[in-house]
Amino acid sequence: MPSHNDTDDRSPAGLDRRAELSEFLRSRRARLKPADVGLPDYGSRRRVPGLRREELAQAAGVSVSYYTHLEQGHSANVSEEVLDAITRVLQLTETEHAHLTHLVKPERTGARAPSSRPQRLRPDILQLLDAMTGVPAYVNGFGMDILGWNRAATALFGDWAELAPEQRNWGRLIFLTPAMRDLFIDWERKAGGVAGILRMQAGRHPGEPRLASLVDELSAGSEDFRRLWAVHEVRRKGHGVMRLNHPQAGELAVSFETFPLLDDPDQMLVTYHAEPGSESAAALRGIIARASGADRTDGTERPGPDATGPVSVPLGGGVTRT
């Protein structure tokens, strides 16, 4: 069965670069106490939790006015040394440091904004997905669009070909599709990861209108998204173990790995497998086999969109054949 393939600083949904920078720095300060950065805490009553601006400035070795100017979103003259000092004091992770750098100096990071053209997968990537017959796999694009997948992925997550193109997006699936709460046992963790990846992409491409539109939609439709978005966590898709409550196989644990596609930094190949010899591995083989058999109940394979060339979908829909 062929694999499927779809799909000034201000913008809507608060994706203003200066506002993002200000809110991110304040949220990181709020996590810390003076003792966390080697400063005395005299026990004075604080109007807000966390480290004060003057305490952060002292620990980072910059003036209060300089740091205040930065936290207000004015970042034109910030040096790498100051960024490194603030990163150290705020105890930022590598991902958070990259996010801060994108917000402070987007032109310095070489993060080119995605084109308004539909996202596309190379034919070789489609062939690779087809060849991974026993491994559920798909490709994420910018804005968490699901650009391509194989039959094994449909066995694990459901047949995305049955969805409208604009619904083939992890943000819409997780926050606007109730069935996903049943599928993902740790739904909160999955939802936090999706929100964090979208936040990271918003930092890399501040003001990108398609992503801003998606954030507007999710904010309007999901209280959980609004809550998670306000935390300002940033994530990169990586690796780990995910527990699913599959409608056919019951509970199973699958490991996921993420591989960036080097010719497009916004595209990620994501694969899933179960520990060899485990009950989850046997269950995964079973649901993949059943999905493969279902495709052939009429004696033919279901035609895929790449029968007439790859299909890609821009954020928000609109299928285009190439």
C-alpha positions in Angstrom: 0.0 0.0 0.0 1.6 3.3 -1.0 2.3 5.7 1.9 0.3 8.9 2.2 1.6 12.5 1.8 -0.5 15.6 2.6 0.0 18.1 3.4 6.9 44.0 11.6 7.2 41.3 14.7 3.5 41.3 15.3 0.9 38.5 14.5 -2.3 37.1 16.0 -2.5 34.9 19.1 0.3 36.7 21.0 3.0 35.5 18.6 4.7 38.9 18.8 8.4 38.4 19.2 8.9 41.0 21.8 6.0 39.8 23.9 7.2 36.2 23.6 10.6 37.2 24.8 9.2 39.2 27.7 6.8 36.4 28.8 9.4 33.7 28.4 12.0 35.5 30.6 9.4 36.2 33.3 8.2 32.6 33.3 11.7 31.3 33.8 12.4 33.8 36.6 9.2 32.6 38.3 10.7 29.1 38.7 13.7 30.2 40.8 14.4 31.5 44.3 17.4 33.6 45.3 19.0 30.6 47.0 18.9 28.8 43.6 21.4 31.3 42.2 23.6 31.7 45.2 21.9 34.9 46.6 20.7 35.4 50.2 16.9 35.4 50.8 16.1 37.8 53.5 12.5 36.6 53.8 10.9 39.8 52.6 7.4 39.4 51.3 7.3 39.1 47.5 4.5 40.4 45.5 5.1 37.7 42.9 6.9 34.3 43.2 10.3 33.8 41.8 13.5 35.7 41.3 13.3 39.5 41.0 14.7 41.4 38.1 17.4 43.0 40.2 18.5 39.6 41.6 18.8 38.1 38.2 20.7 41.1 36.9 23.1 40.8 39.9 23.7 37.1 39.4 24.2 37.6 35.7 26.6 40.6 36.1 24.6 43.1 34.2 22.8 46.3 35.3 19.2 46.2 36.3 18.2 48.7 33.6 20.0 46.6 31.0 18.2 43.4 32.0 14.9 45.3 32.4 15.2 46.7 28.8 15.8 43.1 27.6 12.8 41.7 29.4 10.7 44.4 27.9 11.5 42.9 24.5 14.3 45.2 23.4 17.1 42.9 22.3 18.9 44.6 19.4 22.2 45.0 21.2 22.3 41.9 23.4 25.7 40.1 23.2 26.3 36.3 23.2 28.1 36.7 26.5 25.0 38.3 28.2 22.7 35.6 26.7 25.0 32.9 28.1 25.1 34.6 31.5 21.3 34.8 31.6 21.0 31.2 30.4 23.3 30.1 33.3 21.4 32.1 36.0 18.0 31.0 34.7 19.3 27.4 34.5 17.9 27.0 31.0 18.0 23.7 29.2 19.7 23.5 25.8 16.3 23.7 24.2 15.3 26.7 26.2 18.6 28.4 25.4 17.9 27.9 21.7 14.4 29.3 22.1 15.8 32.4 23.9 18.4 32.9 21.1 15.7 32.7 18.4 13.6 35.3 20.2 16.5 37.7 20.9 18.2 37.5 17.5 16.1 35.5 15.0 18.3 36.7 12.1 21.4 35.3 14.0 20.0 31.8 14.0 19.4 31.5 10.3 15.8 30.4 10.9 14.2 31.1 7.6 10.4 31.4 7.8 8.5 28.6 6.0 7.3 29.4 2.6 3.6 30.0 1.9 3.7 27.1 -0.5 2.3 23.7 0.6 4.7 21.5 2.5 5.9 18.5 0.4 7.8 15.3 1.0 10.5 14.1 -1.4 9.4 10.9 -3.3 12.4 9.1 -1.7 10.9 9.7 1.7 7.6 8.2 0.6 9.4 5.2 -0.7 11.2 4.9 2.7 7.9 5.0 4.5 6.5 2.3 2.3 9.5 0.1 2.9 9.1 0.2 6.7 6.3 -2.4 6.6 6.6 -3.5 10.3 7.5 -0.1 11.8 4.8 2.6 12.3 6.3 5.8 10.9 5.2 9.2 9.7 6.7 12.6 8.9 5.8 15.8 10.8 6.1 19.1 9.1 5.9 22.7 10.3 3.1 23.4 12.6 2.9 19.7 13.5 1.2 18.8 10.2 1.3 15.1 9.4 2.8 15.1 5.9 3.1 11.4 5.2 2.7 8.0 6.9 2.7 4.3 6.2 0.2 1.5 6.7 1.7 0.5 10.1 1.1 4.0 11.4 -2.6 3.7 10.5 -2.8 0.5 12.5 -1.4 2.3 15.6 -3.1 5.7 15.4 -6.1 5.2 13.0 -6.4 5.9 9.3 -5.5 9.6 8.7 -6.6 9.2 5.1 -10.1 9.3 6.3 -9.7 12.7 7.9 -10.0 16.0 6.1 -6.6 17.3 5.2 -6.6 20.1 7.7 -7.3 17.7 10.5 -4.1 15.8 9.8 -2.3 17.9 12.4 -1.2 16.8 15.9 -2.4 20.1 17.5 -5.9 19.6 16.2 -5.8 15.8 16.9 -4.7 16.2 20.5 -6.6 19.2 21.6 -9.7 19.1 19.5 -10.4 15.4 19.1 -11.8 13.7 22.2 -10.9 10.2 21.1 -7.2 11.0 21.5 -7.7 11.3 25.3 -8.6 7.6 25.3 -5.8 6.5 23.0 -2.9 8.2 24.9 -2.8 6.9 28.5 -0.6 9.9 29.5 -2.6 12.4 27.5 -1.3 15.3 29.6 2.3 14.5 28.7 1.5 14.1 25.0 -0.4 17.4 25.0 2.4 19.2 26.8 4.8 17.9 24.2 2.7 19.1 21.3 2.2 22.6 22.8 5.9 22.8 23.6 6.9 21.9 20.0 4.5 24.5 18.7 5.9 27.1 21.1 9.5 26.2 20.0 8.4 26.7 16.3 6.8 30.0 17.1 10.1 31.1 18.6 12.0 30.0 15.5 9.5 31.7 13.2 7.9 34.6 15.1 5.0 36.2 13.3 4.5 33.2 10.9 0.8 33.7 10.0 -0.1 30.0 9.5 1.2 29.0 12.9 -0.5 32.0 14.5 -3.8 31.0 13.0 -3.4 27.4 14.3 -2.6 28.8 17.8 -5.7 31.0 17.6 -7.8 28.0 16.7 -6.5 25.8 19.4 -6.8 28.6 22.0 -10.4 29.2 21.1 -11.3 25.5 21.1 -9.3 24.1 24.1 -9.0 25.3 27.6 -6.2 22.7 28.1 -4.2 24.2 25.2 -4.6 27.7 26.7 -3.3 26.4 30.0 -0.3 24.6 28.5 0.5 27.5 26.1 0.6 30.0 29.0 3.3 27.9 30.7 5.8 28.8 28.0 7.4 25.3 28.0 9.4 24.6 24.8 10.1 21.1 23.5 11.8 19.3 20.7 10.5 16.0 19.5 13.0 13.4 20.7 12.8 9.9 21.9 11.1 8.0 24.7 8.4 5.5 25.6 4.7 6.1 25.0 1.8 4.1 26.5 -1.3 3.7 24.4 -4.7 2.2 25.1 -5.3 0.7 21.6 -9.0 0.0 20.8 -8.0 -3.5 19.4 -4.9 -4.5 21.4 -5.5 -2.8 24.7 -2.6 -1.3 26.6 0.8 -1.4 25.0 4.1 0.5 25.3 6.0 1.7 22.2 9.3 3.5 22.0 9.6 6.4 19.6 12.6 7.9 17.8 12.8 11.1 15.9 15.1 11.8 12.9 15.3 15.3 11.4 15.3 15.4 7.6 18.4 17.5 6.8 17.0 19.2 3.7 14.1 20.7 5.6 14.7 21.4 9.3 10.9 21.6 10.0 10.4 18.0 8.8 10.9 15.1 11.2 10.6 11.3 10.6 9.1 9.7 13.7 9.2 5.9 14.1 7.7 3.5 16.7 8.7 0.1 17.9 8.1 -2.2 20.9 10.7 -4.0 23.0 11.5 -7.3 21.3 9.9 -10.3 22.9 7.4 -8.2 24.9 3.6 -8.4 25.0 3.5 -5.0 23.3 5.7 -6.3 20.5 3.3 -9.2 19.8 0.3 -6.8 20.0 1.9 -4.4 17.6 2.6 -7.1 15.1 -1.0 -8.3 15.4 -2.6 -4.9 14.7 -0.3 -4.2 11.8 -1.1 -7.6 10.3 -4.9 -7.0 10.7 -4.5 -3.6 9.1 -2.7 -5.1 6.2 -5.4 -7.7 5.7 -8.1 -5.1 5.9 -6.6 -3.2 3.0 -7.0 -6.3 0.9 -10.5 -7.5 1.7 -11.7 -6.6 -1.8 -8.6 -8.2 -3.4 -6.9 -4.9 -4.2 -4.8 -2.4 -2.4 -6.3 0.9 -1.5 -4.9 3.5 -3.9 -2.6 6.1 -2.2 -2.4 9.8 -3.2 1.1 9.3 -4.6 -0.5 7.3 -7.4 -0.5 10.6 -9.3 2.4 12.2 -7.5 3.0 13.3 -3.9 0.2 15.1 -2.1 1.0 18.0 0.2 -1.1 20.1 2.4 -0.4 23.6 3.8 -1.2 24.4 7.4 -4.9 24.9 7.4 -5.7 22.6 4.5 -5.8 22.7 0.7 -4.5 19.6 -1.0 -2.2 20.1 -3.9 -0.9 17.4 -6.2 2.6 17.8 -7.5 
